[in-house]
Amino acid sequence: MSFFDAFTRKHDYLVCVDSDGCVMDTMNCKHFHCFGPCMVTEWGLEEWKEEILDRWNVINLFSMTRGINRFKGLAMALGEIDKLYKPITGIAALQHWVEVAPALSNDGVAKAAAEATDPDAKLVFQKALSWSKAVNAAIVELDEALKIPYEGAKEGLAAAHAFADVAMVSSANRDVVEEEWGKFGLLEHTDIVLAQDVGCGYHMCHLSTKESLELIRQAKKQGLDVTCETGPHYLVMDDRDLQEHGRFKMNPPIRSEADRLALLEGVIDGTIDMIATDHAPHSAEEKSKGLEKSAFGVVGLETAFPVMYTHFVKTGIITLERLIELMSTNPARIIGLDNSNSFACFDLDACYKIDPANFLSMGQAMPFEGWEVYGKCVKTIVNGITVYNNTNQ
């Protein structure tokens, strides 16, 4: 990744620390007093000030898009304003720019303004730059009592820095956050700054509810770099299947039938990007204390494919190609893994009952014991080397 090109590792671990909310308790006050009000002023929206500031805060503080890059938040807010309150000249150009620009920063929007040939686009970029500069100036003018680190933040960073490289992460302008951290001696415990000019995606693990799925769906419609996964147990079971046994205890828990059906629809329509197991092996003793007191977590590596294949491919709900996409090609693409020389071979006609006594995993607790499934793994190859072979070849 390009933003690590100049980064030299000193330790085996990298600790990433969010600036606003983890170190500096400033995110809410910046949006309340700077970002939203400056937008109202720049675009002359005083007539609808209260309603518009409420929407700004929802977009940037109280929803799935909390902490989004300032220019993306601006494009989203102005897009709503254009439809509900007042025409925003050049809004389409700004919305397109925030999706394709390599750097969502003051320099980036200044470059867009300089290069724009359409007068409406040039105007919206100039106003976005003027707004962003006004925001930075307003942040500087904030009451200094609001712009201090949490108690113990510096000591915590120093402790982490003793055994790990530390990255400061923020969706704000690099110069602003570096000034804040530098003022309190925090940068000396930091190895790299990942600010708004870097950009990164968001991946949600263990999706289990219809509400979370809908948030992901809406975020994707807005063009955000968001991906997600769910597990086989959330797709084939609901809370009516629970038994008083530790092999049914995982986190998040198995949900309602309505949640299960919503997740399945997400698999079908492409909202869900991958199927993962959250493979969590525990000893028999740790899982012997019933549903309430057993440790969280179940194993899934040896059952994920056959359970998914049996319940969704053999029944015609999804294709085999879609299942391979969910369990292999999408995960590799999203995390940047080259799996071109690594694969597993399954006998799709092999029918058997799941028996944890036959697992290679040291953990045996999972909710599918005794289920009849199709698809038996017969060979696994990693980087061209056969690491598992249950065939005569």
C-alpha positions in Angstrom: 0.0 0.0 0.0 1.4 3.3 -1.1 1.1 5.1 2.3 3.4 2.6 3.9 6.1 3.0 1.2 8.2 5.3 3.5 7.4 3.4 6.7 10.1 1.2 8.3 8.9 -1.4 10.7 10.6 -1.4 14.1 8.4 -4.0 15.9 6.4 -7.1 15.0 3.1 -5.3 15.9 1.3 -2.3 14.5 -1.2 -0.5 16.8 -3.6 1.8 15.0 -5.2 4.5 17.2 -8.2 6.6 16.1 -7.5 10.2 16.9 -11.0 11.6 17.6 -12.7 9.5 20.2 -9.7 7.4 21.4 -7.1 10.1 22.0 -8.7 13.5 21.4 -12.2 13.9 22.6 -13.1 16.4 19.9 -15.1 14.8 17.1 -18.6 15.9 18.3 -17.6 19.5 19.2 -15.9 19.9 15.8 -19.1 18.9 13.9 -21.4 20.8 16.2 -19.4 24.1 16.1 -17.4 24.0 12.9 -18.3 21.6 10.1 -22.0 22.0 9.9 -22.2 25.7 10.7 -19.5 26.5 8.2 -21.5 24.7 5.5 -24.6 26.7 6.4 -22.7 29.9 6.0 -20.8 29.0 2.8 -23.9 28.0 0.9 -26.4 30.5 2.5 -28.6 28.0 4.2 -29.6 30.0 7.2 -33.3 29.7 6.4 -33.2 25.9 7.1 -30.3 26.0 9.6 -31.8 23.8 12.3 -33.0 21.0 10.0 -29.8 21.0 8.0 -27.5 20.9 11.0 -29.5 18.0 12.4 -29.0 16.1 9.1 -25.3 17.0 9.1 -24.8 15.5 12.5 -26.8 12.4 11.6 -24.5 11.8 8.6 -21.3 12.5 10.3 -21.9 11.5 13.9 -25.0 9.4 14.5 -25.0 6.8 11.7 -22.9 4.2 9.9 -21.0 7.0 8.2 -19.7 8.5 11.4 -16.1 9.7 10.9 -16.4 9.8 7.1 -14.0 12.0 5.2 -15.1 15.6 5.4 -15.6 16.1 1.7 -17.7 12.9 1.4 -19.8 14.0 4.3 -20.2 17.4 2.6 -21.2 15.8 -0.7 -23.8 13.6 1.0 -25.3 16.6 3.0 -25.4 18.9 0.0 -27.0 16.2 -2.1 -29.8 16.0 0.4 -30.1 19.8 0.6 -30.2 20.0 -3.3 -33.3 17.7 -3.2 -35.1 19.1 -0.2 -34.2 22.7 0.4 -32.2 24.6 -2.2 -30.5 23.8 -5.6 -26.7 23.3 -5.1 -24.8 24.4 -8.2 -22.3 21.8 -9.3 -23.5 19.1 -6.8 -23.1 16.3 -9.4 -19.5 17.2 -10.0 -18.7 17.2 -6.3 -20.4 13.9 -5.8 -18.4 12.4 -8.6 -15.1 13.9 -7.4 -15.4 12.4 -3.9 -15.8 8.9 -5.4 -12.9 9.1 -7.8 -10.3 11.6 -6.5 -7.1 10.1 -5.3 -6.8 12.6 -2.5 -9.8 14.0 -0.6 -8.0 17.0 0.9 -7.7 20.7 0.5 -4.9 20.3 -2.0 -7.0 17.7 -3.9 -10.1 20.0 -4.1 -7.9 23.0 -5.1 -6.5 20.9 -7.9 -10.0 19.9 -9.0 -11.1 23.6 -9.0 -8.0 24.6 -11.1 -8.6 21.9 -13.6 -12.4 22.2 -14.0 -13.6 23.5 -17.3 -17.3 23.5 -16.4 -18.1 26.8 -14.5 -20.6 25.0 -12.2 -18.0 22.4 -11.3 -15.3 25.0 -10.8 -17.7 27.0 -8.5 -18.6 24.0 -6.3 -14.9 23.0 -5.9 -14.0 26.5 -5.0 -16.8 26.7 -2.4 -15.8 23.3 -1.0 -12.2 24.5 -0.5 -13.4 27.8 1.1 -15.7 25.7 3.4 -12.8 23.4 4.4 -10.5 26.3 5.1 -13.2 27.9 7.2 -13.7 24.7 9.1 -10.0 24.5 9.9 -10.0 28.1 11.1 -13.0 27.5 13.3 -11.3 24.4 14.8 -8.4 26.6 15.7 -10.7 29.0 17.4 -12.5 26.3 19.5 -12.3 26.6 23.2 -8.9 25.1 24.1 -10.6 23.3 27.0 -12.4 21.2 24.3 -9.2 20.2 22.5 -7.3 18.1 25.0 -6.4 14.5 25.0 -8.2 12.0 27.3 -6.6 11.5 30.7 -4.0 8.8 30.3 -3.9 8.9 26.5 -0.2 10.0 26.3 0.8 7.4 28.8 -1.1 4.7 26.9 0.5 5.6 23.6 4.0 5.6 25.3 3.3 2.1 26.7 2.1 0.8 23.3 5.1 2.4 21.6 7.5 0.4 23.7 6.5 -2.8 22.0 4.7 -1.8 18.8 4.8 0.6 15.9 1.9 3.1 16.4 -0.2 4.6 13.6 -2.4 7.6 14.2 -5.6 7.3 12.2 -8.0 10.2 11.4 -10.4 11.3 8.7 -9.5 14.9 9.3 -6.8 16.9 7.5 -3.3 15.8 8.2 -2.1 19.2 9.2 -4.9 19.7 11.7 -4.5 16.5 13.5 -0.7 16.7 13.5 -0.9 20.1 15.1 -3.3 18.8 17.8 -1.1 15.8 18.6 2.1 17.8 18.4 0.8 20.3 20.9 0.5 17.7 23.6 3.6 15.7 22.8 1.7 12.8 21.3 3.5 12.6 17.9 6.7 11.5 19.6 4.9 8.2 20.3 3.7 7.8 16.7 5.4 6.3 13.7 3.0 7.0 10.9 0.0 9.3 10.4 -2.9 8.0 8.3 -5.0 11.1 7.7 -7.7 12.0 5.2 -5.4 12.0 2.2 -4.8 8.3 2.7 -8.3 6.9 2.9 -9.3 3.3 3.8 -12.3 1.0 3.6 -14.5 -0.5 6.4 -15.2 -4.2 6.8 -17.9 -5.5 9.1 -17.4 -8.9 10.6 -20.0 -11.4 11.9 -23.1 -9.7 10.4 -26.1 -11.2 12.2 -29.0 -8.8 12.1 -31.3 -7.3 9.5 -30.6 -3.8 10.8 -26.9 -4.1 10.4 -27.4 -5.5 6.9 -29.6 -2.6 5.9 -26.9 -0.1 7.1 -24.4 -1.9 4.9 -26.8 -1.9 2.0 -27.4 1.9 2.3 -23.7 2.6 2.7 -22.9 0.7 -0.5 -25.6 2.7 -2.3 -23.9 5.8 -1.2 -20.7 4.6 -2.8 -18.8 4.0 0.4 -15.9 1.6 0.5 -17.7 -0.9 2.8 -17.7 -4.7 2.8 -19.1 -7.3 5.1 -19.3 -11.0 6.0 -21.6 -13.4 7.8 -21.2 -17.0 9.0 -23.0 -20.2 8.0 -24.7 -20.6 11.4 -26.5 -17.2 10.9 -27.8 -18.4 7.5 -29.1 -21.9 8.4 -30.3 -21.5 12.0 -32.4 -19.2 14.0 -33.0 -18.8 17.8 -35.7 -21.6 17.8 -32.8 -24.0 17.1 -30.9 -23.2 20.2 -30.2 -25.9 22.8 -28.9 -25.8 26.3 -25.4 -26.6 25.3 -22.2 -24.7 24.9 -21.8 -25.7 21.2 -24.6 -23.2 20.4 -22.9 -20.3 22.1 -21.2 -17.8 19.9 -20.9 -14.0 19.6 -22.9 -12.5 18.1 -25.6 -15.1 19.0 -27.9 -16.9 16.5 -30.7 -14.4 15.8 -34.4 -14.6 14.8 -35.9 -16.1 11.6 -36.5 -12.6 10.3 -32.8 -11.8 10.7 -31.8 -15.1 9.0 -34.0 -14.5 6.0 -32.7 -10.9 5.7 -29.1 -12.2 5.7 -30.0 -14.8 3.1 -31.4 -12.1 0.9 -28.2 -10.1 1.4 -26.2 -13.2 0.1 -28.5 -13.4 -2.9 -28.5 -9.8 -3.9 -24.7 -9.3 -3.3 -24.9 -7.0 -0.3 -22.9 -9.6 1.7 -19.5 -10.0 0.2 -18.2 -13.1 1.9 -18.9 -16.1 4.2 -16.5 -16.5 7.1 -16.4 -18.9 10.0 -15.1 -16.9 13.0 -13.4 -20.2 13.8 -12.9 -20.2 17.6 -11.7 -23.5 19.1 -12.3 -24.1 22.8 -11.6 -27.0 25.1 -14.4 -29.5 25.9 -14.3 -28.2 29.5 -14.8 -24.5 28.4 -17.8 -25.5 26.3 -19.4 -27.9 28.9 -21.1 -25.2 31.1 -24.3 -24.8 29.1 -25.6 -22.1 26.9 -25.3 -19.4 29.6 -21.9 -20.0 31.1 -19.8 -21.7 28.3 -17.1 -19.7 26.5 -18.2 -17.8 23.4 -17.2 -19.3 20.1 -17.6 -22.3 17.8 -15.4 -24.0 15.2 -16.3 -23.8 11.5 -13.4 -24.5 9.1 -14.4 -28.1 8.5 -18.1 -27.5 8.2 -18.5 -24.1 6.4 -18.4 -25.3 2.8 -20.5 -28.5 3.1 -23.2 -26.7 5.2 -23.4 -23.8 2.7 -23.2 -26.2 -0.4 -25.9 -28.5 1.0 -28.4 -25.8 2.1 -28.0 -23.2 -0.7 -26.3 -24.7 -3.8 -28.0 -28.1 -3.9 -31.3 -26.4 -3.2 -30.8 -24.0 -6.1 -30.8 -20.8 -3.9 -27.4 -19.7 -5.1 -25.0 -21.1 -7.7 -21.8 -22.9 -7.0 -19.9 -20.0 -8.6 -21.6 -17.6 -6.2 -20.5 -19.8 -3.2 -16.9 -19.9 -4.5 -17.1 -16.1 -4.8 -18.3 -15.8 -1.2 -15.8 -18.2 0.3 -12.7 -17.7 -1.9 -12.4 -15.1 -4.6 -14.0 -12.2 -2.7 -12.1 -12.7 0.6 -8.8 -12.9 -1.4 -9.7 -9.7 -3.3 -10.8 -7.7 -0.3 -7.8 -8.5 1.8 -5.3 -8.5 -1.1 -4.3 -12.1 -0.9 -2.9 -14.0 -3.9 -4.6 -17.4 -3.7 -3.9 -18.4 -7.4 -1.8 -21.3 -6.3 -3.8 -22.3 -3.2 -7.1 -24.2 -3.3 -9.2 -27.0 -1.8 -10.7 -29.9 -3.6 -14.2 -31.2 -2.6 -16.1 -34.4 -3.6 -19.5 -32.8 -4.1 -21.3 -36.2 -4.3 -19.9 -37.4 -1.0 -22.8 -37.5 1.6 -21.9 -37.9 5.3 -22.9 -36.9 8.8 -20.9 -34.2 10.5 -19.0 -35.9 13.4 -16.7 -33.6 15.4 -14.7 -36.6 16.5 -13.2 -36.7 12.9 -12.2 -33.0 13.0 -8.5 -32.1 12.6 -9.2 -29.0 14.6 -8.5 -29.4 18.4 -11.8 -27.6 19.0 -15.0 -29.7 18.4 -17.8 -27.5 19.6 -20.2 -26.4 16.8 -23.9 -26.5 16.2 -24.0 -28.8 13.2 -23.2 -32.1 14.9 -25.1 -35.0 13.3 -26.2 -32.9 10.3 -26.2 -34.8 6.9 -24.3 -32.8 4.3 -22.7 -33.0 0.9 -19.2 -31.9 -0.1 -16.2 -33.6 1.5 -12.8 -32.0 1.4 -10.4 -34.5 -0.1 -7.3 -32.3 -0.7 -5.9 -28.9 0.3 -3.0 -27.2 -1.5 -1.3 -24.1 -0.2 1.2 -22.2 -2.3 1.5 -25.3 -4.5 2.2 -27.7 -1.7 -0.3 -30.4 -0.7 -1.0 -29.9 3.0 -3.9 -32.3 3.3 -4.7 -35.4 1.2 -7.6 -37.8 1.8 -7.3 -39.5 -1.5 -5.3 -42.3 -3.0 -3.5 -39.8 -5.3 
